[in-house]
Amino acid sequence: MPAVFAHGALRLYLLALLESGPKHGYELIKALKERFGGTYSPSAGTIYPRLGKLEEEGLVVTETAGRRTNYRITPAGLAELNLRREELAGVEKEISASVRRLADNLREDIRSNMRGLRADLAATAEAARAGAASAAFSALKGSPAADSKSSLKEAELMLQAFRDDLRAELRQQAARQALSPVVLETLRTVLEQAGIAIRNSVRN
């Protein structure tokens, strides 16, 4: 994946994040991840060296809070941030463009994966139909209507179990933090593609 931040832009954006108050490293990583809608999450190896550089330059200072180390912007850091507000606005625009670009790439990956899934489902359905036909030829007794009802019930139970499991997972995630637009778009795309694949399999 290409670099998300241009040279020096992450350094400036960290100062902007600290303007609202002291934060520890994990809070900054989380704030960046949320800003990118979950499509990008910087590593500790990316964030901490830049924070260390900002500290060396006197733009931030560290404060101990229990077992954590918080970073606080200094008057010198705030002065630099104020001088570079126009540049910061450009960074914000680039972040928005990056979010759209990363989301587009993610959607295309999902569509590509779903095309492969549809092919796998079609092959599985064909094998299942062939097996069912073979069993029908060899079976001499049994009720077709009962078999049909049994198959329908099994399919409905599988759909219900899938819905319940996914709903519980989404609720747990939403309790921790709001679902991002990218997550919602991913869910919409996957469900639409899965629905197409299942309908095609059922109708063939």
MDTraj code that builds the backbone (N, CA, C; nanometers):
import mdtraj as md
import numpy as np

residues = "MET PRO ALA VAL PHE ALA HIS GLY ALA LEU ARG LEU TYR LEU LEU ALA LEU LEU GLU SER GLY PRO LYS HIS GLY TYR GLU LEU ILE LYS ALA LEU LYS GLU ARG PHE GLY GLY THR TYR SER PRO SER ALA GLY THR ILE TYR PRO ARG LEU GLY LYS LEU GLU GLU GLU GLY LEU VAL VAL THR GLU THR ALA GLY ARG ARG THR ASN TYR ARG ILE THR PRO ALA GLY LEU ALA GLU LEU ASN LEU ARG ARG GLU GLU LEU ALA GLY VAL GLU LYS GLU ILE SER ALA SER VAL ARG ARG LEU ALA ASP ASN LEU ARG GLU ASP ILE ARG SER ASN MET ARG GLY LEU ARG ALA ASP LEU ALA ALA THR ALA GLU ALA ALA ARG ALA GLY ALA ALA SER ALA ALA PHE SER ALA LEU LYS GLY SER PRO ALA ALA ASP SER LYS SER SER LEU LYS GLU ALA GLU LEU MET LEU GLN ALA PHE ARG ASP ASP LEU ARG ALA GLU LEU ARG GLN GLN ALA ALA ARG GLN ALA LEU SER PRO VAL VAL LEU GLU THR LEU ARG THR VAL LEU GLU GLN ALA GLY ILE ALA ILE ARG ASN SER VAL ARG ASN".split()
xyz = np.array([
    [0.0851, -0.1191, 0.0000],
    [0.0000, 0.0000, 0.0000],
    [0.0885, 0.1238, 0.0000],
    [0.0568, 0.2240, -0.0838],
    [0.1367, 0.3449, -0.0860],
    [0.1304, 0.4175, 0.0468],
    [0.2288, 0.5064, 0.0690],
    [0.2337, 0.5809, 0.1946],
    [0.1058, 0.6617, 0.2127],
    [0.0500, 0.6558, 0.3331],
    [-0.0738, 0.7279, 0.3608],
    [-0.0448, 0.8749, 0.3846],
    [0.0639, 0.9042, 0.4557],
    [0.1024, 1.0412, 0.4860],
    [0.2237, 1.0819, 0.4036],
    [0.2187, 1.2017, 0.3478],
    [0.3362, 1.2567, 0.2813],
    [0.4429, 1.2870, 0.3861],
    [0.5655, 1.3108, 0.3413],
    [0.6767, 1.3356, 0.4332],
    [0.6450, 1.4537, 0.5259],
    [0.6541, 1.4304, 0.6558],
    [0.6316, 1.5354, 0.7542],
    [0.4864, 1.5570, 0.7923],
    [0.3925, 1.4975, 0.7162],
    [0.2506, 1.5220, 0.7433],
    [0.2038, 1.4529, 0.8708],
    [0.2536, 1.3326, 0.8953],
    [0.2131, 1.2614, 1.0172],
    [0.2608, 1.3365, 1.1407],
    [0.3797, 1.3882, 1.1342],
    [0.4361, 1.4665, 1.2441],
    [0.3455, 1.5851, 1.2774],
    [0.3002, 1.6553, 1.1752],
    [0.2125, 1.7699, 1.1942],
    [0.0771, 1.7258, 1.2488],
    [0.0267, 1.6134, 1.1988],
    [-0.1059, 1.5678, 1.2418],
    [-0.1031, 1.5207, 1.3867],
    [0.0081, 1.4654, 1.4306],
    [0.0201, 1.4270, 1.5715],
    [0.0110, 1.5494, 1.6619],
    [0.0727, 1.6587, 1.6212],
    [0.0612, 1.7829, 1.6982],
    [-0.0849, 1.8272, 1.7044],
    [-0.1554, 1.8152, 1.5928],
    [-0.2962, 1.8551, 1.5891],
    [-0.3798, 1.7684, 1.6832],
    [-0.3506, 1.6386, 1.6887],
    [-0.4242, 1.5497, 1.7785],
    [-0.3971, 1.5823, 1.9250],
    [-0.2768, 1.6298, 1.9542],
    [-0.2407, 1.6626, 2.0922],
    [-0.2916, 1.7995, 2.1355],
    [-0.3387, 1.8776, 2.0401],
    [-0.3864, 2.0122, 2.0741],
    [-0.5044, 2.0067, 2.1706],
    [-0.5875, 1.9019, 2.1584],
    [-0.7062, 1.8922, 2.2437],
    [-0.6751, 1.8428, 2.3842],
    [-0.5514, 1.7992, 2.4073],
    [-0.5130, 1.7531, 2.5401],
    [-0.4120, 1.6404, 2.5341],
    [-0.3462, 1.6099, 2.6478],
    [-0.2450, 1.5027, 2.6506],
    [-0.3045, 1.3680, 2.6122],
    [-0.2246, 1.2891, 2.5451],
    [-0.2677, 1.1542, 2.5059],
    [-0.1482, 1.0614, 2.5110],
    [-0.1762, 0.9339, 2.5397],
    [-0.0682, 0.8353, 2.5315],
    [-0.0657, 0.7750, 2.3919],
    [0.0374, 0.6983, 2.3655],
    [0.0593, 0.6482, 2.2308],
    [-0.0572, 0.5704, 2.1739],
    [-0.1167, 0.4831, 2.2552],
    [-0.2272, 0.4013, 2.2054],
    [-0.3470, 0.4880, 2.1685],
    [-0.3717, 0.5937, 2.2463],
    [-0.4832, 0.6839, 2.2145],
    [-0.4613, 0.7513, 2.0795],
    [-0.3372, 0.7868, 2.0508],
    [-0.3072, 0.8504, 1.9224],
    [-0.3262, 0.7517, 1.8076],
    [-0.2813, 0.6275, 1.8275],
    [-0.3003, 0.5247, 1.7251],
    [-0.4491, 0.5018, 1.7004],
    [-0.5262, 0.4939, 1.8093],
    [-0.6714, 0.4725, 1.7984],
    [-0.7382, 0.5901, 1.7282],
    [-0.6964, 0.7128, 1.7611],
    [-0.7551, 0.8316, 1.6990],
    [-0.7292, 0.8321, 1.5482],
    [-0.6095, 0.7926, 1.5091],
    [-0.5773, 0.7863, 1.3665],
    [-0.6582, 0.6781, 1.2966],
    [-0.6717, 0.5639, 1.3613],
    [-0.7502, 0.4544, 1.3025],
    [-0.8949, 0.4977, 1.2823],
    [-0.9520, 0.5663, 1.3812],
    [-1.0904, 0.6131, 1.3702],
    [-1.1039, 0.7186, 1.2617],
    [-1.0029, 0.8069, 1.2506],
    [-1.0077, 0.9115, 1.1475],
    [-1.0105, 0.8502, 1.0080],
    [-0.9441, 0.7367, 0.9923],
    [-0.9392, 0.6691, 0.8623],
    [-1.0505, 0.5651, 0.8479],
    [-1.1476, 0.5665, 0.9388],
    [-1.2603, 0.4755, 0.9275],
    [-1.2213, 0.3294, 0.9345],
    [-1.1088, 0.3008, 1.0022],
    [-1.0657, 0.1625, 1.0162],
    [-0.9876, 0.1089, 0.8982],
    [-0.9685, 0.1900, 0.7929],
    [-0.8961, 0.1415, 0.6749],
    [-0.7444, 0.1502, 0.6916],
    [-0.6988, 0.2240, 0.7919],
    [-0.5553, 0.2380, 0.8155],
    [-0.5317, 0.2481, 0.9654],
    [-0.4355, 0.1715, 1.0137],
    [-0.3995, 0.1768, 1.1551],
    [-0.2475, 0.1802, 1.1646],
    [-0.1902, 0.2923, 1.2059],
    [-0.0449, 0.3018, 1.2135],
    [0.0108, 0.2121, 1.3236],
    [0.1283, 0.1613, 1.3022],
    [0.1908, 0.0743, 1.4012],
    [0.2611, 0.1582, 1.5077],
    [0.2901, 0.0943, 1.6200],
    [0.3657, 0.1621, 1.7260],
    [0.5029, 0.2035, 1.6737],
    [0.5594, 0.1218, 1.5837],
    [0.6901, 0.1540, 1.5262],
    [0.6874, 0.2758, 1.4365],
    [0.5679, 0.3159, 1.3939],
    [0.5533, 0.4381, 1.3143],
    [0.5312, 0.5595, 1.4034],
    [0.4498, 0.5430, 1.5069],
    [0.4087, 0.6567, 1.5897],
    [0.5158, 0.6995, 1.6897],
    [0.5719, 0.6041, 1.7646],
    [0.6612, 0.6416, 1.8749],
    [0.7910, 0.7104, 1.8302],
    [0.8542, 0.6682, 1.7210],
    [0.9730, 0.7430, 1.6775],
    [0.9418, 0.8890, 1.6437],
    [0.8256, 0.9151, 1.5876],
    [0.7894, 1.0532, 1.5550],
    [0.7586, 1.1331, 1.6807],
    [0.6965, 1.0679, 1.7774],
    [0.6740, 1.1358, 1.9054],
    [0.8070, 1.1671, 1.9735],
    [0.9009, 1.0730, 1.9641],
    [1.0327, 1.0964, 2.0215],
    [1.1035, 1.2133, 1.9555],
    [1.0879, 1.2247, 1.8236],
    [1.1492, 1.3360, 1.7509],
    [1.0855, 1.4684, 1.7911],
    [0.9531, 1.4668, 1.8059],
    [0.8843, 1.5889, 1.8495],
    [0.9303, 1.6311, 1.9890],
    [0.9556, 1.5323, 2.0741],
    [1.0044, 1.5633, 2.2094],
    [1.1448, 1.6220, 2.2037],
    [1.2295, 1.5650, 2.1192],
    [1.3659, 1.6177, 2.1046],
    [1.3649, 1.7634, 2.0598],
    [1.2674, 1.7970, 1.9765],
    [1.2593, 1.9337, 1.9232],
    [1.1868, 2.0288, 2.0182],
    [1.1401, 1.9749, 2.1310],
    [1.0737, 2.0607, 2.2283],
    [0.9302, 2.0944, 2.1935],
    [0.8718, 2.0210, 2.1006],
    [0.7349, 2.0484, 2.0590],
    [0.6327, 1.9721, 2.1422],
    [0.6770, 1.8640, 2.2070],
    [0.5930, 1.7910, 2.3015],
    [0.6782, 1.7538, 2.4225],
    [0.6119, 1.7283, 2.5328],
    [0.6791, 1.6775, 2.6518],
    [0.6032, 1.5543, 2.7000],
    [0.6715, 1.4712, 2.7754],
    [0.6074, 1.3505, 2.8276],
    [0.5696, 1.3709, 2.9737],
    [0.4604, 1.3083, 3.0127],
    [0.4128, 1.3128, 3.1508],
    [0.3760, 1.1703, 3.1918],
    [0.4156, 1.1305, 3.3102],
    [0.3830, 0.9968, 3.3595],
    [0.2466, 0.9985, 3.4260],
    [0.1602, 0.9072, 3.3820],
    [0.0269, 0.8948, 3.4409],
    [0.0059, 0.7481, 3.4754],
    [0.0411, 0.7124, 3.5990],
    [0.0353, 0.5715, 3.6379],
    [0.1407, 0.4927, 3.5634],
    [0.0985, 0.3921, 3.4903],
    [0.1915, 0.3102, 3.4137],
    [0.2050, 0.3580, 3.2702],
    [0.1357, 0.4664, 3.2376],
    [0.1379, 0.5169, 3.1016],
    [0.2171, 0.6458, 3.0906],
    [0.2675, 0.6677, 2.9703],
    [0.3367, 0.7918, 2.9401],
    [0.2509, 0.8732, 2.8455],
    [0.2070, 0.9893, 2.8899],
    [0.1273, 1.0776, 2.8057],
    [0.2161, 1.1784, 2.7350],
    [0.1718, 1.2227, 2.6201],
    [0.2422, 1.3268, 2.5442],
    [0.1563, 1.4520, 2.5445],
    [0.2192, 1.5644, 2.5732],
    [0.1477, 1.6924, 2.5782],
    [0.2178, 1.7925, 2.4886],
    [0.1400, 1.8680, 2.4121],
    [0.1977, 1.9679, 2.3239],
    [0.2495, 2.0853, 2.4066],
    [0.3624, 2.1392, 2.3689],
    [0.4220, 2.2525, 2.4395],
    [0.3813, 2.3834, 2.3715],
    [0.4072, 2.4975, 2.4359],
    [0.3799, 2.6251, 2.3685],
    [0.4519, 2.6359, 2.2346],
    [0.5746, 2.5817, 2.2275],
    [0.6482, 2.5845, 2.1005],
    [0.5776, 2.4979, 1.9964],
    [0.5249, 2.3823, 2.0406],
    [0.4519, 2.2951, 1.9482],
    [0.3247, 2.3609, 1.8989],
    [0.2551, 2.4299, 1.9906],
    [0.1324, 2.4994, 1.9526],
    [0.1617, 2.6139, 1.8558],
    [0.2749, 2.6823, 1.8788],
    [0.3133, 2.7924, 1.7895],
    [0.3411, 2.7395, 1.6489],
    [0.4092, 2.6253, 1.6396],
    [0.4354, 2.5671, 1.5074],
    [0.3062, 2.5250, 1.4408],
    [0.2160, 2.4663, 1.5199],
    [0.0874, 2.4227, 1.4658],
    [0.0100, 2.5422, 1.4113],
    [0.0099, 2.6521, 1.4836],
    [-0.0618, 2.7721, 1.4390],
    [-0.0024, 2.8284, 1.3110],
    [0.1284, 2.8194, 1.2979],
    [0.1944, 2.8688, 1.1769],
    [0.1637, 2.7811, 1.0555],
    [0.1262, 2.6577, 1.0814],
    [0.1089, 2.5627, 0.9706],
    [-0.0368, 2.5170, 0.9567],
    [-0.1312, 2.6031, 0.9960],
    [-0.2727, 2.5668, 0.9874],
    [-0.3145, 2.5386, 0.8425],
    [-0.2643, 2.6167, 0.7510],
    [-0.3004, 2.5968, 0.6106],
    [-0.2495, 2.4617, 0.5609],
    [-0.1277, 2.4290, 0.6012],
    [-0.0718, 2.2986, 0.5641],
    [-0.1523, 2.1855, 0.6291],
    [-0.1966, 2.2067, 0.7530],
    [-0.2764, 2.1064, 0.8224],
    [-0.4089, 2.0830, 0.7492],
    [-0.4686, 2.1908, 0.6967],
    [-0.5925, 2.1758, 0.6204],
    [-0.5686, 2.0887, 0.4969],
    [-0.4515, 2.1039, 0.4355],
    [-0.4168, 2.0202, 0.3211],
    [-0.4000, 1.8744, 0.3603],
    [-0.3435, 1.8529, 0.4802],
    [-0.3279, 1.7163, 0.5304],
    [-0.4653, 1.6525, 0.5518],
    [-0.5592, 1.7310, 0.6064],
    [-0.6947, 1.6799, 0.6275],
    [-0.7595, 1.6399, 0.4946],
    [-0.7405, 1.7224, 0.3921],
    [-0.7963, 1.6900, 0.2603],
    [-0.7351, 1.5615, 0.2060],
    [-0.6036, 1.5467, 0.2260],
    [-0.5366, 1.4262, 0.1769],
    [-0.5828, 1.3028, 0.2534],
    [-0.6087, 1.3192, 0.3843],
    [-0.6609, 1.2069, 0.4625],
    [-0.7967, 1.1645, 0.4077],
    [-0.8843, 1.2628, 0.3790],
    [-1.0162, 1.2308, 0.3236],
    [-1.0027, 1.1579, 0.1907],
    [-0.9088, 1.2018, 0.1078],
    [-0.8865, 1.1356, -0.0208],
    [-0.8327, 0.9941, 0.0006],
    [-0.7450, 0.9785, 0.0996],
    [-0.6898, 0.8466, 0.1292],
    [-0.7966, 0.7512, 0.1784],
    [-0.8888, 0.8021, 0.2627],
    [-0.9980, 0.7191, 0.3124],
    [-1.0826, 0.6688, 0.1957],
    [-1.1161, 0.7587, 0.1034],
    [-1.1955, 0.7178, -0.0135],
    [-1.1202, 0.6160, -0.0978],
    [-0.9906, 0.6409, -0.1174],
    [-0.9098, 0.5497, -0.1987],
    [-0.8985, 0.4116, -0.1342],
    [-0.8714, 0.4103, -0.0050],
    [-0.8587, 0.2826, 0.0655],
    [-0.9918, 0.2085, 0.0697],
    [-1.1008, 0.2835, 0.0874],
    [-1.2330, 0.2204, 0.0893],
    [-1.2662, 0.1613, -0.0474],
    [-1.2304, 0.2332, -0.1540],
    [-1.2543, 0.1813, -0.2897],
    [-1.1755, 0.0533, -0.3133],
    [-1.0502, 0.0526, -0.2695],
    [-0.9673, -0.0679, -0.2846],
    [-1.0248, -0.1841, -0.2056],
    [-1.0748, -0.1539, -0.0844],
    [-1.1328, -0.2583, -0.0010],
    [-1.2581, -0.3159, -0.0661],
    [-1.3434, -0.2276, -0.1198],
    [-1.4641, -0.2761, -0.1865],
    [-1.4305, -0.3636, -0.3072],
    [-1.3282, -0.3245, -0.3833],
    [-1.2898, -0.4043, -0.4996],
    [-1.2360, -0.5402, -0.4565],
    [-1.1582, -0.5426, -0.3464],
    [-1.1094, -0.6706, -0.2935],
    [-1.2265, -0.7594, -0.2522],
    [-1.3259, -0.6976, -0.1875],
    [-1.4429, -0.7749, -0.1440],
    [-1.5163, -0.8321, -0.2644],
    [-1.5364, -0.7479, -0.3673],
    [-1.6066, -0.7955, -0.4872],
    [-1.5309, -0.9097, -0.5535],
    [-1.3980, -0.8965, -0.5582],
    [-1.3165, -1.0017, -0.6187],
    [-1.3281, -1.1318, -0.5396],
    [-1.3216, -1.1195, -0.4075],
    [-1.3351, -1.2387, -0.3228],
    [-1.4733, -1.3012, -0.3363],
    [-1.5763, -1.2160, -0.3481],
    [-1.7110, -1.2682, -0.3611],
    [-1.7319, -1.3368, -0.4953],
    [-1.6643, -1.2884, -0.6015],
    [-1.6740, -1.3575, -0.7300],
    [-1.6181, -1.4980, -0.7179],
    [-1.5057, -1.5106, -0.6459],
    [-1.4496, -1.6434, -0.6219],
    [-1.5411, -1.7292, -0.5374],
    [-1.6064, -1.6656, -0.4384],
    [-1.6991, -1.7403, -0.3526],
    [-1.8182, -1.7902, -0.4333],
    [-1.8703, -1.7049, -0.5241],
    [-1.9835, -1.7484, -0.6066],
    [-1.9462, -1.8686, -0.6922],
    [-1.8230, -1.8658, -0.7456],
    [-1.7787, -1.9798, -0.8270],
    [-1.7694, -2.1061, -0.7414],
    [-1.7184, -2.0912, -0.6204],
    [-1.7077, -2.2074, -0.5300],
    [-1.8467, -2.2590, -0.4927],
    [-1.9395, -2.1664, -0.4664],
    [-2.0754, -2.2074, -0.4315],
    [-2.1432, -2.2793, -0.5481],
    [-2.1194, -2.2284, -0.6690],
    [-2.1794, -2.2921, -0.7864],
    [-2.1267, -2.4334, -0.8036],
    [-1.9947, -2.4503, -0.7843],
    [-1.9354, -2.5835, -0.7970],
    [-1.9880, -2.6775, -0.6888],
    [-2.0004, -2.6248, -0.5676],
    [-2.0524, -2.7063, -0.4569],
    [-2.1977, -2.7456, -0.4813],
    [-2.2767, -2.6479, -0.5316],
    [-2.4169, -2.6759, -0.5596],
    [-2.4305, -2.7817, -0.6683],
    [-2.3464, -2.7724, -0.7713],
    [-2.3514, -2.8703, -0.8793],
    [-2.3176, -3.0097, -0.8284],
    [-2.2145, -3.0164, -0.7418],
    [-2.1771, -3.1460, -0.6842],
    [-2.2904, -3.2004, -0.5967],
    [-2.3549, -3.1085, -0.5215],
    [-2.4658, -3.1517, -0.4357],
    [-2.5826, -3.2027, -0.5201],
    [-2.6120, -3.1330, -0.6322],
    [-2.7205, -3.1775, -0.7194],
    [-2.6903, -3.3137, -0.7802],
    [-2.5634, -3.3321, -0.8195],
    [-2.5247, -3.4608, -0.8767],
    [-2.5392, -3.5718, -0.7736],
    [-2.4999, -3.5424, -0.6484],
    [-2.5126, -3.6414, -0.5424],
    [-2.6580, -3.6723, -0.5118],
    [-2.7418, -3.5662, -0.5137],
    [-2.8840, -3.5869, -0.4873],
    [-2.9482, -3.6702, -0.5969],
    [-2.9090, -3.6430, -0.7219],
    [-2.9649, -3.7198, -0.8332],
    [-2.9260, -3.8664, -0.8223],
    [-2.8008, -3.8896, -0.7850],
    [-2.7543, -4.0278, -0.7702],
    [-2.8301, -4.0987, -0.6591],
    [-2.8531, -4.0260, -0.5491],
    [-2.9262, -4.0858, -0.4376],
    [-3.0710, -4.1136, -0.4761],
    [-3.1290, -4.0250, -0.5573],
    [-3.2680, -4.0435, -0.5969],
    [-3.2841, -4.1692, -0.6813],
    [-3.1867, -4.1954, -0.7687],
    [-3.1940, -4.3143, -0.8528],
    [-3.1847, -4.4417, -0.7701],
    [-3.1051, -4.4349, -0.6630],
    [-3.0843, -4.5556, -0.5829],
    [-3.1909, -4.5744, -0.4753],
    [-3.2643, -4.4665, -0.4457],
    [-3.3661, -4.4771, -0.3403],
    [-3.4936, -4.5406, -0.3951],
    [-3.5498, -4.6327, -0.3230],
    [-3.6711, -4.7010, -0.3664],
    [-3.7915, -4.6622, -0.2833],
    [-3.7666, -4.5897, -0.1743],
    [-3.8777, -4.5468, -0.0914],
    [-3.8445, -4.4138, -0.0259],
    [-3.9418, -4.3551, 0.0386],
    [-3.9236, -4.2247, 0.1029],
    [-4.0186, -4.1244, 0.0414],
    [-4.0470, -4.0212, 0.1143],
    [-4.1411, -3.9181, 0.0708],
    [-4.0662, -3.7969, 0.0176],
    [-4.0749, -3.7622, -0.1134],
    [-4.0094, -3.6432, -0.1682],
    [-4.0553, -3.5162, -0.0980],
    [-4.1848, -3.5104, -0.0658],
    [-4.2354, -3.3900, 0.0014],
    [-4.1711, -3.3714, 0.1388],
    [-4.1563, -3.4837, 0.2113],
    [-4.0925, -3.4772, 0.3437],
    [-3.9475, -3.4353, 0.3313],
    [-3.8774, -3.4889, 0.2281],
    [-3.7377, -3.4510, 0.2069],
    [-3.7264, -3.3023, 0.1766],
    [-3.8184, -3.2498, 0.0958],
    [-3.8168, -3.1085, 0.0603],
    [-3.8357, -3.0203, 0.1832],
    [-3.9333, -3.0590, 0.2677],
    [-3.9579, -2.9818, 0.3896],
    [-3.8388, -2.9859, 0.4830],
    [-3.7752, -3.1036, 0.4910],
    [-3.6581, -3.1179, 0.5779],
    [-3.5431, -3.0304, 0.5297],
    [-3.5202, -3.0270, 0.3970],
    [-3.4130, -2.9451, 0.3405],
    [-3.4390, -2.7970, 0.3638],
    [-3.5666, -2.7560, 0.3437],
    [-3.6016, -2.6159, 0.3653],
    [-3.5792, -2.5760, 0.5104],
    [-3.6186, -2.6622, 0.6023],
    [-3.6013, -2.6327, 0.7443],
    [-3.4535, -2.6188, 0.7792],
    [-3.3717, -2.7083, 0.7222],
    [-3.2275, -2.7018, 0.7491],
    [-3.1683, -2.5720, 0.6959],
    [-3.2122, -2.5311, 0.5752],
    [-3.1627, -2.4059, 0.5168],
    [-3.2031, -2.2864, 0.6026],
    [-3.3273, -2.2866, 0.6492],
    [-3.3753, -2.1758, 0.7326],
    [-3.3002, -2.1687, 0.8651],
    [-3.2699, -2.2836, 0.9216],
    [-3.1939, -2.2864, 1.0476],
    [-3.0530, -2.2323, 1.0273],
    [-2.9911, -2.2667, 0.9133],
    [-2.8567, -2.2158, 0.8854],
    [-2.8576, -2.0645, 0.8710],
    [-2.9578, -2.0105, 0.8000],
    [-2.9694, -1.8657, 0.7844],
    [-2.9927, -1.7972, 0.9184],
    [-3.0766, -1.8559, 1.0024],
    [-3.1063, -1.7981, 1.1334],
    [-2.9819, -1.7973, 1.2221],
    [-2.9057, -1.9068, 1.2196],
    [-2.7835, -1.9150, 1.3001],
    [-2.6817, -1.8118, 1.2533],
    [-2.6683, -1.7969, 1.1204],
    [-2.5758, -1.6974, 1.0655],
    [-2.6167, -1.5569, 1.1083],
    [-2.7458, -1.5267, 1.0970],
    [-2.7957, -1.3945, 1.1357],
    [-2.7719, -1.3666, 1.2837],
    [-2.8015, -1.4646, 1.3682],
    [-2.7861, -1.4445, 1.5123],
    [-2.6399, -1.4236, 1.5509],
    [-2.5502, -1.5036, 1.4924],
    [-2.4074, -1.4907, 1.5246],
    [-2.3531, -1.3549, 1.4803],
    [-2.3870, -1.3147, 1.3566],
    [-2.3368, -1.1882, 1.3052],
    [-2.3961, -1.0701, 1.3808],
    [-2.5231, -1.0781, 1.4151],
    [-2.5877, -0.9702, 1.4904],
    [-2.5226, -0.9525, 1.6267],
    [-2.4915, -1.0635, 1.6932],
    [-2.4251, -1.0554, 1.8243],
    [-2.2868, -0.9927, 1.8114],
    [-2.2138, -1.0303, 1.7063],
    [-2.0796, -0.9749, 1.6853],
    [-2.0868, -0.8247, 1.6592],
    [-2.1808, -0.7816, 1.5763],
    [-2.1962, -0.6391, 1.5462],
    [-2.2334, -0.5599, 1.6712],
    [-2.3204, -0.6160, 1.7539],
    [-2.3605, -0.5454, 1.8765],
    [-2.2451, -0.5328, 1.9742],
    [-2.1622, -0.6372, 1.9827],
    [-2.0450, -0.6301, 2.0707],
    [-1.9484, -0.5223, 2.0227],
    [-1.9272, -0.5172, 1.8904],
    [-1.8364, -0.4165, 1.8355],
    [-1.8923, -0.2757, 1.8557],
    [-2.0228, -0.2593, 1.8316],
    [-2.0854, -0.1282, 1.8466],
    [-2.0819, -0.0797, 1.9911],
    [-2.0795, -0.1727, 2.0861],
    [-2.0714, -0.1352, 2.2269],
    [-1.9345, -0.0773, 2.2602],
    [-1.8327, -0.1215, 2.1845],
    [-1.6965, -0.0693, 2.2078],
    [-1.6758, 0.0639, 2.1373],
    [-1.7201, 0.0726, 2.0120],
    [-1.7106, 0.1978, 1.9375],
    [-1.8072, 0.1921, 1.8199],
    [-1.8448, 0.3103, 1.7705],
    [-1.9421, 0.3166, 1.6613],
    [-1.8878, 0.2462, 1.5375],
    [-1.9770, 0.1784, 1.4662],
    [-1.9369, 0.1119, 1.3430],
    [-1.9033, 0.2181, 1.2379],
    [-1.7892, 0.2022, 1.1736],
    [-1.7442, 0.3013, 1.0761],
    [-1.8203, 0.2869, 0.9449],
    [-1.8217, 0.3919, 0.8628],
    [-1.8854, 0.3823, 0.7302],
    [-1.8260, 0.2709, 0.6455],
    [-1.6956, 0.2456, 0.6607],
    [-1.6325, 0.1388, 0.5826],
    [-1.6872, 0.0024, 0.6236],
    [-1.7072, -0.0173, 0.7547],
    [-1.7643, -0.1441, 0.8022],
    [-1.9050, -0.1630, 0.7463],
    [-1.9852, -0.0565, 0.7484],
    [-2.1216, -0.0653, 0.6963],
    [-2.1220, -0.0941, 0.5468],
    [-2.0320, -0.0275, 0.4726],
    [-2.0243, -0.0506, 0.3285],
    [-1.9778, -0.1928, 0.2989],
    [-1.8808, -0.2416, 0.3792],
    [-1.8337, -0.3787, 0.3627],
    [-1.9460, -0.4782, 0.3875],
    [-2.0215, -0.4554, 0.4949],
    [-2.1337, -0.5436, 0.5283],
    [-2.2367, -0.5438, 0.4161],
    [-2.2689, -0.4248, 0.3652],
    [-2.3676, -0.4144, 0.2581],
    [-2.3216, -0.4893, 0.1335],
    [-2.1949, -0.4693, 0.0963],
    [-2.1423, -0.5333, -0.0249],
    [-2.1388, -0.6842, -0.0113],
    [-2.0897, -0.7320, 0.1032],
    [-2.0790, -0.8771, 0.1241],
    [-2.2164, -0.9425, 0.1235],
    [-2.3139, -0.8811, 0.1913],
    [-2.4478, -0.9391, 0.1966],
    [-2.5133, -0.9400, 0.0584],
    [-2.4945, -0.8311, -0.0167],
    [-2.5516, -0.8270, -0.1514],
    [-2.4923, -0.9367, -0.2396],
    [-2.3594, -0.9507, -0.2338],
    [-2.2931, -1.0507, -0.3172],
    [-2.3293, -1.1920, -0.2727],
    [-2.3375, -1.2130, -0.1410],
    [-2.3761, -1.3452, -0.0906],
    [-2.5190, -1.3782, -0.1320],
    [-2.6083, -1.2780, -0.1279],
    [-2.7461, -1.3008, -0.1692],
    [-2.7555, -1.3407, -0.3154],
    [-2.6766, -1.2737, -0.4007],
    [-2.6752, -1.3074, -0.5428],
    [-2.6275, -1.4511, -0.5635],
    [-2.5177, -1.4853, -0.4922],
    [-2.4618, -1.6201, -0.5074],
    [-2.5601, -1.7276, -0.4623],
    [-2.6278, -1.7027, -0.3503],
    [-2.7221, -1.8034, -0.2977],
    [-2.8439, -1.8154, -0.3901],
    [-2.8966, -1.7009, -0.4384],
    [-3.0131, -1.7076, -0.5292],
    [-2.9787, -1.7828, -0.6566],
    [-2.8600, -1.7552, -0.7124],
    [-2.8189, -1.8247, -0.8338],
    [-2.8070, -1.9753, -0.8094],
    [-2.7534, -2.0104, -0.6917],
    [-2.7384, -2.1512, -0.6586],
    [-2.8728, -2.2210, -0.6423],
    [-2.9686, -2.1517, -0.5787],
    [-3.1015, -2.2094, -0.5542],
    [-3.1793, -2.2250, -0.6853],
    [-3.1671, -2.1260, -0.7753],
    [-3.2478, -2.1276, -0.8973],
    [-3.1941, -2.2233, -1.0032],
    [-3.0632, -2.2530, -0.9980],
    [-3.0055, -2.3411, -1.1006],
    [-3.0440, -2.4869, -1.0766],
])
top = md.Topology()
chain = top.add_chain()
for i, resn in enumerate(residues, 1):
    res = top.add_residue(resn, chain, resSeq=i)
    for name in ("N", "CA", "C"):
        top.add_atom(name, md.element.get_by_symbol(name[0]), res)
traj = md.Trajectory(xyz[None], top)
